[in-house]
Amino acid sequence: MITVPRAVSAPFLQHDPGGFRIESVTAADVAAGLGTPCYVYSAGAVRDAYHRLDAAFGDHPHAIHYALKANSTLAIVRLLRSLGSRVDANSMGEVDVALRCGFAPREIVFTGVGKSAAELARAVTLDVHAINVESPGELERLDQLATAHGVTARVALRVNPDIDAQSHPHISTGLRDNKFGVPIALARSLVGDMARRRGLVPVGIHVHIGSQITLLDPLARAAEAAATLARELLSDGVPLEQLDFGGGLGISYDGAPVPGAGAYVRALVAAAAGSPLALAIEPGRSIVGPAGVLLTTVVDVKQLPGGRRFVVLDAGMTELMRPALYGAFHRIEPARPRAGAAEPADVVGPICESTDRFARDLALAPLEVGDLVVVRDVGAYGAVLGSTYLRRPLPPEALVDGDRWTTIRRRQTLDDLLSLEA
Ligand SMILES: Cc1ncc(COP(=O)(O)O)c(C=O)c1O
C-alpha cells in the first residue's frame, strides 16, 4: 500500500478544519460553483514560485521564459506576464497565445523539433527573440526563408549533450538517441557556418535535457557543456548574446525532498561561471505544477469480495493524462477526510481503458459516493493535455487569488465540441 506524507510545499494549498483550501477559498466552494471535474489554481503559488526563481539570480543578467506548454490558459499566461516573465512557445498556437496576452515578439523564444515551413516563416517575420533550431536542415530552411523575406532570423542552436537526465524516459530529451537538438560535437562548426549566412544571426546556445529532473548534477553538466561551447564560439569571434539552459527542474509529487529554485539557479550560474552571456531558462512545471489541483467527485466505490477496492472518480485520463501517459504519481486526498483508518484503494477514472487509473494501492481515508476529492500538483501538463475522448467536454478552470476565485475557462459544452462538425 502506498502511503504518502501529507506535507505540503507551500501555504497556498492545504487542509484546514474546514476542508481543503486554495488560499482562502475552500475546494468545496469552487466545486459547488463550477461542478466537477474542474481545475483550480492558486495565483499566490504561481507568484511565489516565479519570484523564487527570479530572486535566485540576484544581479546576474537573466531572463525567465515561462514554458507555455506546461499551462497556457490565458489568465495564467497573463499572470506570468504581470510578474515580468517572458515565454517559451512550442507551436504557432502558443506564439499566438503569447501575442494575445501582450507579449512582444522579442519576449518569445520559439522551440520545437518539427517546425513547419509556415511556422518558420511566421517566426522570421515576427522577429522573435530566438528561434531554437534543432537541425542543420532547419538552419538551411531558415536561412532561405529569411533571405527571401529580406530579413535576418535570430537563431539559437539547440545542442544535444548526450546527458541522461535520470527522469522518466518519456520526458528525457538530452540523450544521443533522442530526436532533439544537434549533437554537441557538431555544434561549433555549425554555428560558425550560421554566422556566415546572410539570413541568420546566431544569438545563443540552447540546451534542454528533459522534464521533471530532480537531480541537479545532469542539469549542471548540460549547462556546463553549453557554456563551454559558447566560450569556444566567442573565441571564434561569434558574437553570441545568451545561454539558454531550457527548463526541467522537477517538483515533489510525493512529498520527497527535491532541489529548490535557489540551489537550481546557483548550479546554473556556477556552470556558466566566467561567461559574459546573459542566462535564460524555460521553466514550466516548477512554476505552475504545485499551484494547481483537480477537483473531482467519487461516483462509485467498488469493493471486490476479498479483493481490491476501486474508488471511481468523475475525472479520468481525459482530464488528467499524466498517470496514463507516463505512470505519473499524484497525491490524492479527500477534500474533507472522514473519520476512519486509511485502506488501500485503486483510484480510477470513468473511461473505458484499463490505463485510466490515477493510483494503485493508495492508502486512502474512507470515501463515499458524492465525496469531493483533490488531486494535487496538476498545474503543469494537466489541463493542457486534456482530451475529449468519449465526447467528454473539457473541464473548467478557476484561479484563486486570496479570498476571491474566478472562472478562467468555462466548461466546454457538447455544442462547443460539435460546432466543428458538418
Ligand atoms: C524546450 C523546452 N523548454 C522548456 C520545457 C519546460 O520544461 P519543464 O516544464 O520541465 O520546466 C520543455 C518541456 O519539456 C521543453 O521541451
The ligand as an SDF file (V2000), in Angstrom:
LIG
                    3D

 16 16  0  0  0  0  0  0  0  0999 V2000
   12.2830   23.0670  -24.9940 C   0  0  0  0  0  0  0  0  0  0  0  0
   11.5900   23.0170  -23.6810 C   0  0  0  0  0  0  0  0  0  0  0  0
   11.7630   24.0330  -22.8280 N   0  0  0  0  0  0  0  0  0  0  0  0
   11.1620   24.0400  -21.6120 C   0  0  0  0  0  0  0  0  0  0  0  0
   10.3570   22.9910  -21.2070 C   0  0  0  0  0  0  0  0  0  0  0  0
    9.7170   23.0570  -19.8680 C   0  0  0  0  0  0  0  0  0  0  0  0
   10.1700   22.0670  -19.0230 O   0  0  0  0  0  0  0  0  0  0  0  0
    9.6930   21.9870  -17.5290 P   0  0  0  0  0  0  0  0  0  0  0  0
    8.2160   22.0920  -17.5090 O   0  0  0  0  0  0  0  0  0  0  0  0
   10.1650   20.6660  -17.0650 O   0  0  0  0  0  0  0  0  0  0  0  0
   10.3480   23.0990  -16.7770 O   0  0  0  0  0  0  0  0  0  0  0  0
   10.1700   21.9020  -22.0550 C   0  0  0  0  0  0  0  0  0  0  0  0
    9.4050   20.7350  -21.6170 C   0  0  0  0  0  0  0  0  0  0  0  0
    9.8520   19.6160  -21.6360 O   0  0  0  0  0  0  0  0  0  0  0  0
   10.7870   21.9210  -23.3400 C   0  0  0  0  0  0  0  0  0  0  0  0
   10.6140   20.9060  -24.2130 O   0  0  0  0  0  0  0  0  0  0  0  0
  1  2  1  0
  2  3  1  0
  2 15  2  0
  3  4  2  0
  4  5  1  0
  5  6  1  0
  5 12  2  0
  6  7  1  0
  7  8  1  0
  8  9  2  0
  8 10  1  0
  8 11  1  0
 12 13  1  0
 12 15  1  0
 13 14  2  0
 15 16  1  0
M  END
$$$$
